[in-house]
Amino acid sequence: MLSMDEKTYKLIGEDYPGNRAEDVKNPGLLWMMGFTFVVSFLGLFSLVPLRKVMVLDYKLTYPSGTATAMLINSFHTSSGAELARKQVSCLGKYLSISFFWSCFKWFFSGVGGSCGFDNFPSLGLALYKNTFYFDFSPTYIGCGLICPHIVNCSVLLGAIISWGFLWPFVSRHAGDWYPADLGANDFKGLYGYKVFVAISLILGDGLYNLIKIIAITFKETCKISTRQKDLPIFKEVLDSDTSKRLLEEKKRDEVFLKDRIPFWFAASGYVGLAAISTATIPIIFPPLKWYLVLCSYIIAPALAFCNSYGTGLTDWNLASTYGKIGLFIFASLVGSNGGVIAGLAACGVMMSIVSTAADLMQDFKTGYLTLSSARSMFVSQLVGTAMGCVIAPLTFWLYWSAFDIGSPDSPYKAPYAIIYREMAILGIQGFSELPKHCLELCLFFFAVAVAVNFLRDVTPKRVSQFIPIPMAMSVPFYIGAYFAIDMFVGTVILFVWERLNRKEAEDYSGAVASGLICGDGIWTIPSAILSIFRINPPICMYFGPSSGS
């Protein structure tokens, strides 16, 4: 929305190629509310039919959802009182440690983005420049404790391939493959490689799994099979072992599947909302024609699946990455006559759908672990989304009216407003403006993602369990290697713990991880309050080479 306004248009420059005065739409309370109402509900309906596949069959972890469930369950337990008491105590201890550690880190974080423990060159300054450093994040250490070892190792492998080899190799060709004097967020430079190669891996993995699910479901339906024997998913082994853990899992499965949300309801809801949105959005954004809106809603469920699958594996919601896909493609299709507004509007549509779909699936995971009704959670999401469609535009409008949002001299600089508008301008010029060999690299990594998934399916389990997951590998390509280090530290801690005392690790690792994640998350509240009152950290801890180096 800020990328569309007049201030951002003037900041980029009225004489900037492709930056037209006609491609300006200032924020307005009524049209913002209308836009959020017609796009925000579609993501909720897009993946409801696949909730069993994502939560039960693939058993995706959704680390933040799992941590939330652990915290909720700690307040409501009626069995295993002694173990539950110890788990609650463990969770509370690590929540407190995480909260106070985050508070301690704040004092050294200074003003700007280069101070404090979050930018600690723990592996040396040379590796720090390539984002290889341990940033002391309790959240990502907790994610490493929750996520399977293969996910954490895949993330680290992706970081090594991208930031250890690929991006330094591409950077050495600056001045040949792309202009050497471009900014860090310019699509015509290294940033373009990062975004589109990461998207290629994500789409290769996500689309492969989506097509696989559709094909096998169709095959099983045709066979009228009572057992889904061929699904590439978790297979429950039924034996005489009636341990408490298996009984609890069986109970969770029954509760989760008891309140069914009919496929016809989800499908008709999505189609009906898409029809309303297809008719409404061109009224709000005339350059984005109805047939383009319709096309976005046809491809959106596939992208929503890819994002939800990736979020379940790594806890990273890459909605902004999928938004860039819509921005670039639709700006290119519309062209110079309104392509900027059309691309930015399509970006908002895509981000809304894929983000809400991933959030809903994460909440379904929380509901599954807390024995909550899936139908009640879905209804609650609908109510919450409706409230958000009113509250969010109102809050944004108050800030936009009261403060100088987007000005370089304002506390609220909104740097991404300029970046996204420049992306849209680049999109008008098409894929030909991407840096040299970018498309070839994208096709290569898309093929690699498909091939690796195929290998995981055709090789025996004793082999496939060591083959990395392309979706997990893709995240550090775009984000950086630092969080991969944190998650790997978490997985090493869990690995050693399991070797020393497997029973203790099984009982308490979830509580430790949940405490670390929740404590760090809770600190964001006082941190936000301090920011609102413009209270800055008193110290900037910064590292650089010594004077003799």
Secondary structure, DSSP 8 states (H G I E B T S, - for coil): -GGGSHHHHHHH-TTSTT--TTS-----HHHHHHHHHHHTTHHHHHSGGGHHIIIIIS----HHHHHHHHHHHTT---S-HHHHHHHHHHHHHHHHHHHHHHHHHHTTB-SSSS-SGGG--TT-HHHHHTT------HHHHHHHHHS-HHHHHHHHHHHIIIIIIIHHHHHTTBTTTB-TT--TT-TTTHHHHHHHHHHHHHHHHHHHHHHHHHHHHHHHHHHT-SS-TT-SS------S---HHHHHHHHHHHHHHHS---HHHHHHHHHHHHHHHHHHHHHHSTTS-HHHHHHHHHHHHHHHHHHHHHHHHHS---HHHHHHHHHHHHHHHH-TTTHHHHHHHHHHHHHHHHHHHHHHHHHHHHHHHTT--HHHHHHHHHHHHHHHHHHHHHHHHHHHHHS-TT-TTSS---HHHHHHHHHHHHHHH-GGGS-TTHHHHHHHHHHHHHHHHHHHHHS-HHHHTTS--HHHHHHHHHH-SHHHHHHHHHHHHHHHHHHH-HHHHHHHHHHHHHHHHHHHHHHHHHHHHHHHTT---S-B------TT-
